[in-house]
Amino acid sequence: MENNPNEDILIDATIDQNKKLDELVSSSDVQVDGIIKTNEALNELNSTADLILEGMSKNKPITPKVEIEVDGATIEVVEGPQGDKGDKGDKGDKGDNGKDGIDGTNPDAEEVATRVLRMVLPEVPTIEEIVSQIPVPANGINGRDGKDAENISIDQILASIPTPKNGIDGSPDTGKDIVAKLKDLPKEDKLSIDDLKDLPDFASLKKQSSKTTSLVELDDVNLSALTQTNGKYNLGSGGNAVTSVNTLTGAVVLTTANIADSANKRYVTDANLTTIGNQSGTNTGDQTITLTSDVTGSGIGSFATTIATAAVTNAKMADMATKTYKGRTSAATGVPEDVAVATLKTDLSLNNVDNTSNATERAATATLTNKRINPRLVTATSYTTNTGTSLDVSTCDQFEITGQAGALLFNAPSGTPVGGNKLIIRIKDNGTARALTYNAVFRAMGNALPSTTVISKTLYMGFIYNATDTKWDLVAVAQEA
């Protein structure tokens, strides 16, 4: 495992810090020694001052020869003349606190002795003068409290350094194997240069990488339009530009028509995308499906269903051709069939019934057996002068007048009679005989056309239509007696 450069830097910084701490401790020791020596010299000086004060208090002259030994050096003090005792001065006011003084020096014993000699020679001063000549050490600036040092050993420092994780084993695949796997990826999972260009280390990766995939291994790349430099293909600037894609030139826009369909490389159409977007939920395997409403049933995969009673309406059945009916004309039991009208008439034995039109029905031949035909009657009490249009053979088989009140002309019957049609006229006056006349279409046949009614008596006349002569022939007359 290679050394971590960060680990080396941390160890060097720790060693330098320990050296500085050692130097600081050594400097502190020197200062302490100097302070101790200074205090010792001051103590010696104070002892001398005490002796001087003691002699002055007893009005005794100072011993002519006083020797002071400071740190191995001997200092002689020569006796001077005794001065007059001064008056005791008034007590002065308490002075303001002075500014902090500059840190004092650490004088050696020789310098202390020299300062003492300067104070006491060439003449012996008074105690006050001696005391006044003793410099008062200035107060030093209080130093800042130092931070407590952490007692960290080298082993603890090394233990705090994280152990590098083992790297992931490289792929045993060759370049061609990797290319083949990448080509088999689904289209939506494939990587492009756009997926890599925004990576933070992409630029350095391009510089540091010494191995690239050979373009020869990419069988879908057209190499004929690329130039080579030192055996490497030139892409973009510096080489020939790509001139075509899938035989397309110019500003190429690929569509699904330009992409060959192949397994795991298929595209998704807009319709497919809509279908996929409409999917929801999670399929965890075969699901139990339950059908309700018109069709019921439940099961997994395929299962039997039941159609509810009366659920199949005409609207839910298959469309049918015009004038066809549901039935079955084929032999044996089977599914329903659409049956045409002609087939239905044959199956129902209705071929002799013509329902195409009324005219066809009248023309059809039919035999009536044991049937009664009720005649069509037109009845009136009286007509003013003639029958008008009331005598119509298309709606009348028997024409009746029950109380004619005046002379009467029988107009030619309207309608479209056919040969053999029969017409019966029955007339009776209102108690007065009435004159009768006829249109030329009426013709006497063996019997004269009656010219008058008999008072209050019924008269019958029977006519048959002669289509050849277009005449209504009178074939019968009956007068009530």
Secondary structure as GFF3:
##gff-version 3
##sequence-region A 1 481
A	DSSP	alpha_helix	5	57	.	.	.	ID=ss1
A	DSSP	beta_strand	65	70	.	.	.	ID=ss2
A	DSSP	beta_strand	73	78	.	.	.	ID=ss3
A	DSSP	alpha_helix	109	120	.	.	.	ID=ss4
A	DSSP	alpha_helix	127	133	.	.	.	ID=ss5
A	DSSP	alpha_helix	154	160	.	.	.	ID=ss6
A	DSSP	alpha_helix	175	184	.	.	.	ID=ss7
A	DSSP	three_ten_helix	187	189	.	.	.	ID=ss8
A	DSSP	alpha_helix	193	196	.	.	.	ID=ss9
A	DSSP	alpha_helix	202	208	.	.	.	ID=ss10
A	DSSP	three_ten_helix	215	217	.	.	.	ID=ss11
A	DSSP	beta_strand	228	229	.	.	.	ID=ss12
A	DSSP	beta_strand	232	233	.	.	.	ID=ss13
A	DSSP	three_ten_helix	256	258	.	.	.	ID=ss14
A	DSSP	alpha_helix	270	277	.	.	.	ID=ss15
A	DSSP	beta_strand	288	291	.	.	.	ID=ss16
A	DSSP	beta_strand	295	300	.	.	.	ID=ss17
A	DSSP	beta_strand	306	307	.	.	.	ID=ss18
A	DSSP	three_ten_helix	314	316	.	.	.	ID=ss19
A	DSSP	beta_strand	324	327	.	.	.	ID=ss20
A	DSSP	beta_strand	337	340	.	.	.	ID=ss21
A	DSSP	alpha_helix	341	347	.	.	.	ID=ss22
A	DSSP	alpha_helix	358	363	.	.	.	ID=ss23
A	DSSP	beta_strand	377	380	.	.	.	ID=ss24
A	DSSP	beta_strand	398	404	.	.	.	ID=ss25
A	DSSP	beta_strand	408	410	.	.	.	ID=ss26
A	DSSP	beta_strand	422	429	.	.	.	ID=ss27
A	DSSP	beta_strand	436	438	.	.	.	ID=ss28
A	DSSP	beta_strand	442	444	.	.	.	ID=ss29
A	DSSP	beta_strand	459	466	.	.	.	ID=ss30
A	DSSP	beta_strand	471	479	.	.	.	ID=ss31
###
